[in-house]
Amino acid sequence: MKLKTKIVLTIVGLAAFIQFLPYGRDYTNPKVVSEPRWDSPRTKELFMRACADCHSNETKWPWYSSIAPISWLVTYDVKEGREHFNVSMWGIQEKNDGEEAVKSVKEGEMPPFAYLLAHPEARLSESEKRDLIEGLRRTFGEESDED
């Protein structure tokens, strides 16, 4: 057998094997326990569109979240996102910091670029981004714009 054929078969075999590893297949959406008091339906709609897949218990699991190793990355990102900020556990989860959410959107850190590549619907126009920032500020609070 040629070396190239062996390499291709090895890669295909490994790709098939990793599909059976259990990590990355826990597509749970725990119950929504408590939500913040959104300042408006518009803020909630923008947040749900751009942020909720990772920062709520209402994740929409895409088809590619069933294919390893992508499933590992998706599962990791959702777990991390929920751990740092989860609007479905508002007032219950200690780490929820609304002011940090405002800052992250304002500075362009959220939603992350890689997420936007796979979720074009999460892209916000400049006016939508301003609306979301102002709505998050009114919902969660933040120091004034001068900081």
WODAPE-V804038 format. One record per run of one state. SS is the DSSP state (a for helix, b for strand, c for the rest). FROM is the first residue (numbers start at 0). TO is the last residue. Records with the same first field share a line. If there is no record, write none. Layout:
SS->FROM-TO ; FROM-TO
This chain:
c->0-1 ; 18-32 ; 34-39 ; 50-50 ; 55-61 ; 66-68 ; 84-87 ; 89-96 ; 106-111 ; 118-118 ; 122-124 ; 140-146
a->2-17 ; 40-49 ; 51-54 ; 62-65 ; 69-83 ; 97-105 ; 112-117 ; 119-121 ; 125-139
b->33-33 ; 88-88
